[in-house]
């Protein structure tokens, strides 16, 4: 199965998502093309996961601009089964729900959606309250989720052609 895995600049749920993607490549014949936003490059390196990408992905593409490298053509013409964005920052979710396609990730979502490609998104800010995330040092960091981010995730859930995932382990279910 050939998929595009888009990564945004979130550290929350990043390690867990990497674990799921690593498991999937061991369970099934997956050909994963990873697309990293500029912010994702920094966060993946900060979490010391850069080297792990080569064991998961057949190809790693790094954002130059919203359409470079040119991944949307392959998405729209059926070269990939689906587009997975995991984890998705509140910023990326806000752009997607407002139709802003100015990054490689948000543009890929917009263009894949136009072509009826299956899209799965794992937003990090889903519910009101406080979450605890683990930093690369192993320390815990408490974050208060903003109301606007929860509202945008709700809007994302209502968008046609997009399935919102609640946890990284759901990726196994939707890609099986």
N, CA, C and O atoms as a DFTB+ gen file, in Angstrom:
704 C
 N C O
     1  1       0.850      -1.169       0.000
     2  2       0.000       0.000       0.000
     3  2       0.903       1.242       0.000
     4  3       1.851       1.329       0.780
     5  1       0.603       2.180      -0.865
     6  2       1.376       3.419      -0.946
     7  2       0.583       4.554      -0.315
     8  3      -0.557       4.820      -0.698
     9  1       1.204       5.224       0.664
    10  2       0.542       6.342       1.324
    11  2       1.496       7.526       1.444
    12  3       2.717       7.376       1.387
    13  1       0.901       8.714       1.614
    14  2       1.663       9.909       1.946
    15  2       1.390      10.216       3.410
    16  3       0.237      10.306       3.831
    17  1       2.460      10.377       4.181
    18  2       2.364      10.720       5.590
    19  2       2.919      12.129       5.760
    20  3       4.124      12.350       5.639
    21  1       2.039      13.072       6.040
    22  2       2.450      14.444       6.279
    23  2       2.653      14.682       7.758
    24  3       1.833      14.281       8.585
    25  1       3.757      15.341       8.085
    26  2       4.070      15.655       9.476
    27  2       4.183      17.166       9.613
    28  3       4.875      17.818       8.832
    29  1       3.501      17.718      10.610
    30  2       3.585      19.148      10.898
    31  2       4.497      19.356      12.103
    32  3       5.154      18.418      12.554
    33  1       4.540      20.568      12.620
    34  2       5.501      20.904      13.667
    35  2       5.075      20.646      15.092
    36  3       5.415      21.429      15.979
    37  1       4.357      19.595      15.341
    38  2       3.925      19.270      16.702
    39  2       4.823      18.217      17.328
    40  3       5.127      17.195      16.711
    41  1       5.242      18.476      18.554
    42  2       5.964      17.458      19.313
    43  2       5.000      16.519      20.028
    44  3       5.308      15.350      20.258
    45  1       3.822      17.051      20.376
    46  2       2.823      16.222      21.038
    47  2       2.339      15.146      20.074
    48  3       2.012      15.448      18.926
    49  1       2.290      13.931      20.514
    50  2       1.879      12.745      19.760
    51  2       2.873      12.335      18.672
    52  3       2.613      11.382      17.937
    53  1       3.986      13.023      18.558
    54  2       4.955      12.711      17.506
    55  2       5.618      11.349      17.727
    56  3       5.630      10.515      16.822
    57  1       6.158      11.121      18.901
    58  2       6.826       9.837      19.167
    59  2       5.861       8.671      19.032
    60  3       6.207       7.629      18.477
    61  1       4.635       8.854      19.550
    62  2       3.629       7.800      19.468
    63  2       3.255       7.507      18.013
    64  3       3.047       6.352      17.641
    65  1       3.174       8.542      17.205
    66  2       2.854       8.360      15.786
    67  2       3.981       7.631      15.079
    68  3       3.725       6.753      14.255
    69  1       5.220       7.978      15.385
    70  2       6.370       7.278      14.799
    71  2       6.331       5.793      15.151
    72  3       6.624       4.946      14.306
    73  1       5.971       5.475      16.396
    74  2       5.896       4.067      16.809
    75  2       4.855       3.312      15.996
    76  3       5.109       2.198      15.539
    77  1       3.687       3.914      15.815
    78  2       2.618       3.271      15.039
    79  2       3.063       3.063      13.600
    80  3       2.856       1.989      13.034
    81  1       3.672       4.078      13.005
    82  2       4.099       3.963      11.607
    83  2       5.190       2.906      11.464
    84  3       5.221       2.179      10.471
    85  1       6.067       2.817      12.429
    86  2       7.109       1.788      12.418
    87  2       6.492       0.394      12.510
    88  3       6.903      -0.519      11.793
    89  1       5.518       0.233      13.380
    90  2       4.808      -1.054      13.506
    91  2       4.129      -1.431      12.197
    92  3       4.189      -2.585      11.773
    93  1       3.489      -0.469      11.564
    94  2       2.776      -0.740      10.306
    95  2       3.716      -1.254       9.225
    96  3       3.368      -2.167       8.477
    97  1       4.889      -0.676       9.143
    98  2       5.822      -1.115       8.100
    99  2       6.316      -2.534       8.361
   100  3       6.726      -3.228       7.430
   101  1       6.280      -2.967       9.607
   102  2       6.680      -4.339       9.941
   103  2       5.541      -5.324       9.702
   104  3       5.786      -6.493       9.401
   105  1       4.290      -4.861       9.834
   106  2       3.128      -5.728       9.704
   107  2       2.711      -5.951       8.260
   108  3       2.272      -7.042       7.895
   109  1       2.847      -4.924       7.445
   110  2       2.335      -4.964       6.076
   111  2       3.345      -4.384       5.121
   112  3       4.334      -3.763       5.512
   113  1       3.067      -4.606       3.869
   114  2       3.913      -4.030       2.836
   115  2       3.434      -2.601       2.562
   116  3       2.540      -2.377       1.745
   117  1       4.038      -1.657       3.251
   118  2       3.701      -0.245       3.080
   119  2       4.829       0.455       2.356
   120  3       6.005       0.203       2.614
   121  1       4.460       1.325       1.457
   122  2       5.419       2.226       0.850
   123  2       4.994       3.623       1.288
   124  3       3.993       4.165       0.818
   125  1       5.772       4.183       2.191
   126  2       5.405       5.459       2.795
   127  2       6.305       6.565       2.264
   128  3       7.531       6.478       2.327
   129  1       5.674       7.597       1.745
   130  2       6.373       8.824       1.381
   131  2       6.039       9.840       2.460
   132  3       4.873      10.175       2.670
   133  1       7.062      10.326       3.138
   134  2       6.874      11.301       4.204
   135  2       7.068      12.698       3.633
   136  3       8.015      12.956       2.890
   137  1       6.153      13.595       3.993
   138  2       6.252      14.999       3.615
   139  2       6.310      15.810       4.902
   140  3       5.398      15.761       5.727
   141  1       7.396      16.555       5.059
   142  2       7.608      17.337       6.272
   143  2       7.453      18.823       5.995
   144  3       8.028      19.357       5.046
   145  1       6.666      19.483       6.841
   146  2       6.631      20.946       6.778
   147  2       7.967      21.458       7.307
   148  3       8.731      20.711       7.918
   149  1       8.241      22.740       7.067
   150  2       9.485      23.317       7.591
   151  2       9.552      23.194       9.103
   152  3      10.605      22.879       9.656
   153  1       8.432      23.442       9.777
   154  2       8.402      23.322      11.236
   155  2       8.612      21.874      11.671
   156  3       9.245      21.625      12.697
   157  1       8.090      20.921      10.908
   158  2       8.245      19.505      11.254
   159  2       9.708      19.089      11.242
   160  3      10.134      18.303      12.088
   161  1      10.474      19.602      10.304
   162  2      11.898      19.261      10.239
   163  2      12.567      19.593      11.567
   164  3      13.307      18.781      12.121
   165  1      12.299      20.793      12.069
   166  2      12.905      21.229      13.334
   167  2      12.465      20.352      14.493
   168  3      13.287      19.954      15.319
   169  1      11.172      20.046      14.560
   170  2      10.639      19.274      15.687
   171  2      11.107      17.818      15.628
   172  3      11.478      17.248      16.654
   173  1      11.092      17.216      14.442
   174  2      11.549      15.829      14.299
   175  2      13.010      15.715      14.726
   176  3      13.388      14.751      15.393
   177  1      13.823      16.682      14.349
   178  2      15.239      16.664      14.765
   179  2      15.369      16.887      16.270
   180  3      16.193      16.247      16.922
   181  1      14.560      17.793      16.824
   182  2      14.616      18.084      18.258
   183  2      14.263      16.841      19.071
   184  3      14.845      16.596      20.128
   185  1      13.306      16.058      18.569
   186  2      12.910      14.820      19.245
   187  2      13.826      13.643      18.895
   188  3      13.574      12.512      19.310
   189  1      14.875      13.910      18.142
   190  2      15.869      12.900      17.743
   191  2      15.226      11.713      17.004
   192  3      15.564      10.553      17.242
   193  1      14.287      12.043      16.099
   194  2      13.587      11.014      15.332
   195  2      13.971      11.028      13.852
   196  3      13.441      10.240      13.069
   197  1      14.876      11.906      13.470
   198  2      15.226      12.055      12.056
   199  2      15.742      10.740      11.470
   200  3      15.308      10.331      10.392
   201  1      16.651      10.084      12.162
   202  2      17.221       8.834      11.648
   203  2      16.177       7.726      11.566
   204  3      16.271       6.847      10.710
   205  1      15.201       7.764      12.436
   206  2      14.154       6.740      12.432
   207  2      13.286       6.830      11.173
   208  3      12.696       5.835      10.750
   209  1      13.209       8.022      10.576
   210  2      12.418       8.199       9.359
   211  2      12.869       7.270       8.243
   212  3      12.043       6.723       7.512
   213  1      14.178       7.092       8.110
   214  2      14.686       6.254       7.014
   215  2      14.251       4.798       7.155
   216  3      14.141       4.088       6.155
   217  1      14.007       4.350       8.374
   218  2      13.519       2.996       8.587
   219  2      12.028       2.847       8.334
   220  3      11.522       1.734       8.186
   221  1      11.336       3.962       8.284
   222  2       9.890       3.950       8.086
   223  2       9.527       4.313       6.651
   224  3       8.672       3.675       6.036
   225  1      10.177       5.333       6.131
   226  2       9.773       5.904       4.843
   227  2      10.699       5.484       3.709
   228  3      11.916       5.386       3.872
   229  1      10.084       5.240       2.560
   230  2      10.871       4.985       1.364
   231  2      11.445       6.272       0.815
   232  3      12.515       6.288       0.206
   233  1      10.705       7.365       1.044
   234  2      11.115       8.663       0.539
   235  2      10.730       9.719       1.571
   236  3       9.642       9.668       2.146
   237  1      11.633      10.679       1.802
   238  2      11.366      11.792       2.707
   239  2      11.483      13.079       1.909
   240  3      12.529      13.378       1.333
   241  1      10.391      13.837       1.882
   242  2      10.348      15.107       1.166
   243  2      10.204      16.242       2.162
   244  3       9.400      16.169       3.092
   245  1      10.989      17.291       1.963
   246  2      10.972      18.444       2.860
   247  2      10.430      19.654       2.114
   248  3      10.829      19.932       0.983
   249  1       9.530      20.356       2.751
   250  2       8.876      21.521       2.157
   251  2       9.881      22.571       1.695
   252  3      10.768      22.992       2.438
   253  1       9.704      22.976       0.437
   254  2      10.411      24.134      -0.087
   255  2       9.425      25.294      -0.174
   256  3       9.732      26.424       0.206
   257  1       8.228      24.986      -0.686
   258  2       7.111      25.928      -0.684
   259  2       5.822      25.105      -0.713
   260  3       5.864      23.881      -0.589
   261  1       4.695      25.764      -0.875
   262  2       3.402      25.078      -0.769
   263  2       3.179      24.009      -1.833
   264  3       2.304      23.157      -1.679
   265  1       3.942      24.044      -2.887
   266  2       3.755      23.062      -3.959
   267  2       5.067      22.384      -4.375
   268  3       5.132      21.717      -5.408
   269  1       6.092      22.563      -3.566
   270  2       7.379      21.956      -3.867
   271  2       7.935      21.323      -2.600
   272  3       8.028      21.987      -1.567
   273  1       8.306      20.041      -2.664
   274  2       8.245      19.160      -3.820
   275  2       6.791      18.882      -4.227
   276  3       5.868      18.948      -3.415
   277  1       6.634      18.576      -5.490
   278  2       5.299      18.427      -6.083
   279  2       4.724      17.048      -5.774
   280  3       4.950      16.083      -6.504
   281  1       3.979      16.980      -4.681
   282  2       3.364      15.719      -4.259
   283  2       1.893      15.648      -4.645
   284  3       1.337      14.555      -4.756
   285  1       1.249      16.807      -4.853
   286  2      -0.197      16.798      -5.074
   287  2      -0.588      16.116      -6.375
   288  3      -1.650      15.499      -6.445
   289  1       0.233      16.209      -7.392
   290  2      -0.094      15.542      -8.654
   291  2      -0.206      14.040      -8.476
   292  3      -1.133      13.410      -8.984
   293  1       0.742      13.474      -7.753
   294  2       0.711      12.030      -7.498
   295  2      -0.478      11.646      -6.620
   296  3      -1.074      10.585      -6.807
   297  1      -0.823      12.506      -5.665
   298  2      -2.002      12.248      -4.830
   299  2      -3.275      12.275      -5.668
   300  3      -4.113      11.378      -5.568
   301  1      -3.413      13.305      -6.492
   302  2      -4.640      13.477      -7.262
   303  2      -4.820      12.421      -8.344
   304  3      -5.951      12.123      -8.726
   305  1      -3.740      11.855      -8.841
   306  2      -3.845      10.879      -9.931
   307  2      -3.846       9.436      -9.443
   308  3      -3.692       8.512     -10.242
   309  1      -4.016       9.233      -8.138
   310  2      -4.209       7.881      -7.616
   311  2      -2.952       7.070      -7.386
   312  3      -3.030       5.850      -7.247
   313  1      -1.799       7.707      -7.341
   314  2      -0.560       6.964      -7.085
   315  2      -0.434       6.539      -5.622
   316  3       0.379       5.679      -5.281
   317  1      -1.255       7.158      -4.762
   318  2      -1.260       6.840      -3.339
   319  2      -2.675       6.498      -2.905
   320  3      -3.644       7.036      -3.439
   321  1      -2.790       5.588      -1.923
   322  2      -4.098       5.196      -1.409
   323  2      -4.727       6.307      -0.580
   324  3      -5.941       6.507      -0.622
   325  1      -3.895       7.037       0.180
   326  2      -4.451       8.058       1.059
   327  2      -3.392       9.054       1.493
   328  3      -2.198       8.889       1.240
   329  1      -3.878      10.093       2.157
   330  2      -3.036      11.109       2.777
   331  2      -3.310      11.076       4.272
   332  3      -4.456      11.204       4.704
   333  1      -2.266      10.906       5.051
   334  2      -2.356      10.897       6.505
   335  2      -1.550      12.083       7.027
   336  3      -0.374      12.228       6.695
   337  1      -2.174      12.926       7.840
   338  2      -1.461      14.028       8.487
   339  2      -1.460      13.715       9.980
   340  3      -2.500      13.754      10.638
   341  1      -0.275      13.405      10.501
   342  2      -0.192      12.992      11.905
   343  2       1.211      13.236      12.447
   344  3       2.191      12.742      11.887
   345  1       1.308      13.981      13.513
   346  2       0.277      14.798      14.126
   347  2       0.084      16.116      13.377
   348  3       0.962      16.566      12.640
   349  1      -1.072      16.715      13.580
   350  2      -1.408      17.994      12.947
   351  2      -1.489      19.079      14.014
   352  3      -2.238      18.955      14.983
   353  1      -0.725      20.123      13.831
   354  2      -0.747      21.247      14.769
   355  2      -2.081      21.987      14.694
   356  3      -2.833      21.849      13.729
   357  1      -2.355      22.768      15.725
   358  2      -3.539      23.627      15.722
   359  2      -3.459      24.625      14.575
   360  3      -4.482      24.973      13.986
   361  1      -2.263      25.087      14.254
   362  2      -2.090      26.034      13.156
   363  2      -2.482      25.405      11.825
   364  3      -3.190      26.027      11.033
   365  1      -2.035      24.187      11.571
   366  2      -2.393      23.512      10.317
   367  2      -3.892      23.244      10.250
   368  3      -4.506      23.419       9.198
   369  1      -4.479      22.823      11.357
   370  2      -5.920      22.576      11.389
   371  2      -6.672      23.865      11.092
   372  3      -7.622      23.859      10.308
   373  1      -6.262      24.968      11.706
   374  2      -6.926      26.253      11.475
   375  2      -6.856      26.637       9.997
   376  3      -7.842      27.108       9.430
   377  1      -5.712      26.439       9.384
   378  2      -5.572      26.759       7.960
   379  2      -6.477      25.871       7.110
   380  3      -7.148      26.357       6.200
   381  1      -6.496      24.589       7.401
   382  2      -7.305      23.649       6.612
   383  2      -8.778      24.023       6.688
   384  3      -9.450      24.079       5.658
   385  1      -9.295      24.280       7.891
   386  2     -10.725      24.561       8.018
   387  2     -11.106      25.918       7.435
   388  3     -12.280      26.171       7.164
   389  1     -10.125      26.784       7.244
   390  2     -10.387      28.096       6.646
   391  2      -9.954      28.175       5.189
   392  3      -9.938      29.257       4.602
   393  1      -9.602      27.032       4.603
   394  2      -9.281      26.986       3.186
   395  2      -7.942      27.589       2.815
   396  3      -7.724      27.936       1.654
   397  1      -7.047      27.721       3.767
   398  2      -5.719      28.280       3.492
   399  2      -4.775      27.138       3.143
   400  3      -4.582      26.210       3.929
   401  1      -4.193      27.220       1.959
   402  2      -3.329      26.147       1.461
   403  2      -1.941      26.708       1.143
   404  3      -1.476      26.625       0.006
   405  1      -1.291      27.276       2.151
   406  2      -0.022      27.959       1.912
   407  2       1.208      27.204       2.410
   408  3       2.310      27.753       2.409
   409  1       1.033      25.957       2.835
   410  2       2.170      25.102       3.195
   411  2       2.027      23.805       2.409
   412  3       0.972      23.526       1.840
   413  1       3.076      23.030       2.383
   414  2       3.001      21.758       1.645
   415  2       1.918      20.850       2.223
   416  3       1.259      20.116       1.486
   417  1       1.737      20.901       3.542
   418  2       0.736      20.044       4.190
   419  2      -0.672      20.537       3.894
   420  3      -1.520      19.754       3.466
   421  1      -0.937      21.824       4.114
   422  2      -2.298      22.337       3.905
   423  2      -2.674      22.301       2.427
   424  3      -3.841      22.094       2.095
   425  1      -1.711      22.499       1.543
   426  2      -1.988      22.408       0.110
   427  2      -2.289      20.958      -0.288
   428  3      -3.190      20.706      -1.088
   429  1      -1.540      20.018       0.269
   430  2      -1.791      18.608      -0.028
   431  2      -3.200      18.209       0.404
   432  3      -3.889      17.485      -0.314
   433  1      -3.629      18.680       1.579
   434  2      -4.984      18.373       2.047
   435  2      -6.012      18.971       1.095
   436  3      -6.955      18.290       0.693
   437  1      -5.837      20.234       0.733
   438  2      -6.803      20.901      -0.154
   439  2      -6.903      20.186      -1.502
   440  3      -8.003      19.937      -1.995
   441  1      -5.770      19.861      -2.088
   442  2      -5.773      19.251      -3.411
   443  2      -6.233      17.792      -3.371
   444  3      -6.940      17.350      -4.276
   445  1      -5.851      17.050      -2.354
   446  2      -6.315      15.668      -2.217
   447  2      -7.824      15.635      -2.009
   448  3      -8.512      14.764      -2.542
   449  1      -8.332      16.585      -1.235
   450  2      -9.773      16.665      -0.984
   451  2     -10.535      16.927      -2.278
   452  3     -11.611      16.364      -2.483
   453  1     -10.000      17.766      -3.145
   454  2     -10.646      18.059      -4.427
   455  2     -10.734      16.820      -5.315
   456  3     -11.641      16.706      -6.139
   457  1      -9.795      15.898      -5.145
   458  2      -9.739      14.702      -5.977
   459  2     -10.342      13.480      -5.281
   460  3     -10.183      12.357      -5.760
   461  1     -11.029      13.687      -4.162
   462  2     -11.673      12.601      -3.415
   463  2     -10.706      11.541      -2.913
   464  3     -11.057      10.363      -2.838
   465  1      -9.496      11.948      -2.570
   466  2      -8.516      11.042      -1.959
   467  2      -8.857      10.934      -0.479
   468  3      -9.204      11.933       0.151
   469  1      -8.762       9.740       0.080
   470  2      -9.010       9.556       1.510
   471  2      -7.981      10.358       2.310
   472  3      -6.779      10.268       2.064
   473  1      -8.477      11.146       3.276
   474  2      -7.614      11.982       4.111
   475  2      -7.907      11.658       5.570
   476  3      -9.057      11.657       6.008
   477  1      -6.836      11.382       6.311
   478  2      -6.929      11.110       7.740
   479  2      -6.045      12.125       8.455
   480  3      -4.882      12.306       8.096
   481  1      -6.602      12.786       9.471
   482  2      -5.853      13.807      10.196
   483  2      -5.942      13.543      11.692
   484  3      -7.023      13.301      12.229
   485  1      -4.792      13.592      12.358
   486  2      -4.702      13.436      13.810
   487  2      -4.326      14.785      14.422
   488  3      -3.140      15.090      14.554
   489  1      -5.329      15.609      14.802
   490  2      -5.029      16.891      15.432
   491  2      -4.547      16.691      16.869
   492  3      -4.982      15.766      17.555
   493  1      -3.656      17.558      17.311
   494  2      -3.175      17.434      18.688
   495  2      -4.097      18.116      19.689
   496  3      -4.147      17.711      20.851
   497  1      -4.822      19.133      19.268
   498  2      -5.690      19.881      20.185
   499  2      -7.149      19.549      19.895
   500  3      -7.782      20.152      19.029
   501  1      -7.670      18.571      20.645
   502  2      -9.007      18.064      20.344
   503  2     -10.062      18.382      21.392
   504  3     -11.242      18.506      21.063
   505  1      -9.657      18.513      22.640
   506  2     -10.630      18.717      23.711
   507  2     -10.173      19.824      24.646
   508  3      -8.979      20.058      24.832
   509  1     -11.153      20.498      25.228
   510  2     -10.842      21.542      26.205
   511  2     -10.160      20.924      27.407
   512  3     -10.381      19.762      27.746
   513  1      -9.340      21.717      28.033
   514  2      -8.673      21.258      29.236
   515  2      -7.171      21.335      29.109
   516  3      -6.631      22.101      28.311
   517  1      -6.517      20.537      29.901
   518  2      -5.062      20.518      29.949
   519  2      -4.575      19.138      29.538
   520  3      -5.151      18.120      29.923
   521  1      -3.507      19.119      28.751
   522  2      -2.878      17.848      28.396
   523  2      -1.441      17.856      28.895
   524  3      -0.859      18.914      29.133
   525  1      -0.888      16.682      29.047
   526  2       0.513      16.550      29.402
   527  2       1.223      15.907      28.232
   528  3       0.835      14.837      27.763
   529  1       2.263      16.567      27.768
   530  2       3.063      16.036      26.673
   531  2       4.469      15.779      27.197
   532  3       4.889      16.363      28.196
   533  1       5.182      14.908      26.517
   534  2       6.530      14.552      26.930
   535  2       7.529      15.238      25.996
   536  3       7.459      15.092      24.776
   537  1       8.445      15.978      26.582
   538  2       9.484      16.666      25.818
   539  2      10.594      15.686      25.419
   540  3      10.657      14.582      25.960
   541  1      11.459      16.065      24.495
   542  2      12.563      15.166      24.096
   543  2      13.464      14.778      25.268
   544  3      14.114      13.734      25.225
   545  1      13.509      15.595      26.298
   546  2      14.323      15.305      27.483
   547  2      13.666      14.291      28.403
   548  3      14.290      13.812      29.350
   549  1      12.403      13.960      28.127
   550  2      11.655      13.064      28.991
   551  2      10.826      13.806      30.020
   552  3      10.000      13.206      30.709
   553  1      11.041      15.106      30.128
   554  2      10.257      15.913      31.067
   555  2       8.827      16.054      30.568
   556  3       8.550      15.948      29.373
   557  1       7.934      16.295      31.510
   558  2       6.527      16.503      31.181
   559  2       6.250      18.001      31.083
   560  3       6.800      18.814      31.826
   561  1       5.370      18.332      30.132
   562  2       4.959      19.716      29.952
   563  2       3.442      19.764      29.890
   564  3       2.825      19.072      29.080
   565  1       2.842      20.581      30.743
   566  2       1.389      20.731      30.743
   567  2       1.009      21.873      29.804
   568  3       1.577      22.964      29.867
   569  1       0.048      21.603      28.942
   570  2      -0.426      22.591      27.981
   571  2      -1.926      22.766      28.128
   572  3      -2.665      21.787      28.229
   573  1      -2.374      24.010      28.141
   574  2      -3.804      24.308      28.184
   575  2      -4.280      24.457      26.746
   576  3      -3.757      25.276      25.990
   577  1      -5.259      23.671      26.383
   578  2      -5.790      23.697      25.019
   579  2      -6.732      24.895      24.889
   580  3      -7.636      25.087      25.702
   581  1      -6.500      25.677      23.866
   582  2      -7.312      26.875      23.643
   583  2      -8.666      26.513      23.030
   584  3      -8.777      25.578      22.236
   585  1      -9.688      27.274      23.417
   586  2     -11.034      27.048      22.893
   587  2     -11.066      27.119      21.369
   588  3     -11.718      26.296      20.727
   589  1     -10.376      28.087      20.789
   590  2     -10.393      28.259      19.334
   591  2      -9.840      27.022      18.632
   592  3     -10.315      26.663      17.554
   593  1      -8.849      26.368      19.221
   594  2      -8.268      25.176      18.609
   595  2      -9.223      23.991      18.672
   596  3      -9.302      23.197      17.735
   597  1      -9.951      23.875      19.787
   598  2     -10.963      22.825      19.913
   599  2     -12.091      23.065      18.905
   600  3     -12.578      22.128      18.273
   601  1     -12.495      24.321      18.762
   602  2     -13.536      24.668      17.785
   603  2     -13.094      24.319      16.363
   604  3     -13.885      23.798      15.577
   605  1     -11.839      24.605      16.035
   606  2     -11.344      24.280      14.694
   607  2     -11.289      22.779      14.457
   608  3     -11.555      22.319      13.346
   609  1     -10.950      22.013      15.480
   610  2     -10.970      20.557      15.327
   611  2     -12.398      20.082      15.089
   612  3     -12.621      19.162      14.302
   613  1     -13.361      20.695      15.755
   614  2     -14.775      20.378      15.509
   615  2     -15.164      20.669      14.071
   616  3     -15.872      19.879      13.446
   617  1     -14.712      21.787      13.545
   618  2     -14.980      22.127      12.141
   619  2     -14.324      21.109      11.207
   620  3     -14.903      20.716      10.195
   621  1     -13.124      20.694      11.557
   622  2     -12.418      19.693      10.744
   623  2     -13.219      18.393      10.698
   624  3     -13.326      17.765       9.645
   625  1     -13.776      17.995      11.830
   626  2     -14.594      16.771      11.892
   627  2     -15.796      16.838      10.953
   628  3     -16.248      15.811      10.447
   629  1     -16.311      18.038      10.721
   630  2     -17.489      18.205       9.874
   631  2     -17.153      18.390       8.391
   632  3     -18.061      18.471       7.563
   633  1     -15.902      18.456       8.055
   634  2     -15.532      18.637       6.647
   635  2     -15.690      17.327       5.882
   636  3     -15.303      16.260       6.359
   637  1     -16.257      17.428       4.702
   638  2     -16.425      16.257       3.851
   639  2     -15.061      15.782       3.356
   640  3     -14.190      16.573       2.994
   641  1     -14.914      14.465       3.356
   642  2     -13.707      13.864       2.812
   643  2     -12.539      13.780       3.772
   644  3     -11.461      13.320       3.397
   645  1     -12.736      14.219       5.009
   646  2     -11.667      14.175       6.002
   647  2     -12.152      13.391       7.215
   648  3     -13.225      13.651       7.759
   649  1     -11.343      12.436       7.618
   650  2     -11.651      11.676       8.839
   651  2     -10.659      12.094       9.915
   652  3      -9.446      12.013       9.720
   653  1     -11.179      12.536      11.039
   654  2     -10.347      12.957      12.157
   655  2     -10.086      11.762      13.064
   656  3     -11.014      11.074      13.489
   657  1      -8.830      11.528      13.348
   658  2      -8.427      10.454      14.256
   659  2      -8.236      11.041      15.649
   660  3      -7.824      12.192      15.798
   661  1      -8.536      10.251      16.651
   662  2      -8.426      10.731      18.029
   663  2      -7.107      10.343      18.684
   664  3      -6.618      11.043      19.571
   665  1      -6.532       9.220      18.245
   666  2      -5.308       8.706      18.857
   667  2      -4.403       8.106      17.775
   668  3      -4.889       7.665      16.733
   669  1      -3.109       8.091      18.018
   670  2      -2.207       7.504      17.024
   671  2      -2.529       6.048      16.673
   672  3      -2.373       5.653      15.517
   673  1      -2.971       5.251      17.635
   674  2      -3.230       3.839      17.345
   675  2      -4.391       3.625      16.360
   676  3      -4.517       2.543      15.786
   677  1      -5.233       4.640      16.162
   678  2      -6.301       4.544      15.169
   679  2      -5.746       4.467      13.745
   680  3      -6.428       4.005      12.830
   681  1      -4.527       4.914      13.570
   682  2      -3.906       4.855      12.240
   683  2      -3.862       3.419      11.752
   684  3      -4.097       3.156      10.572
   685  1      -3.564       2.489      12.647
   686  2      -3.519       1.069      12.263
   687  2      -4.865       0.602      11.710
   688  3      -4.916      -0.146      10.733
   689  1      -5.936       1.042      12.330
   690  2      -7.276       0.632      11.905
   691  2      -7.605       1.173      10.530
   692  3      -8.080       0.426       9.675
   693  1      -7.362       2.458      10.296
   694  2      -7.763       3.050       9.015
   695  2      -6.858       2.625       7.862
   696  3      -7.267       2.686       6.702
   697  1      -5.651       2.201       8.160
   698  2      -4.738       1.782       7.088
   699  2      -4.689       0.277       6.899
   700  3      -3.923      -0.222       6.074
   701  1      -5.501      -0.451       7.656
   702  2      -5.493      -1.919       7.523
   703  2      -6.416      -2.379       6.427
   704  3      -6.531      -3.580       6.180
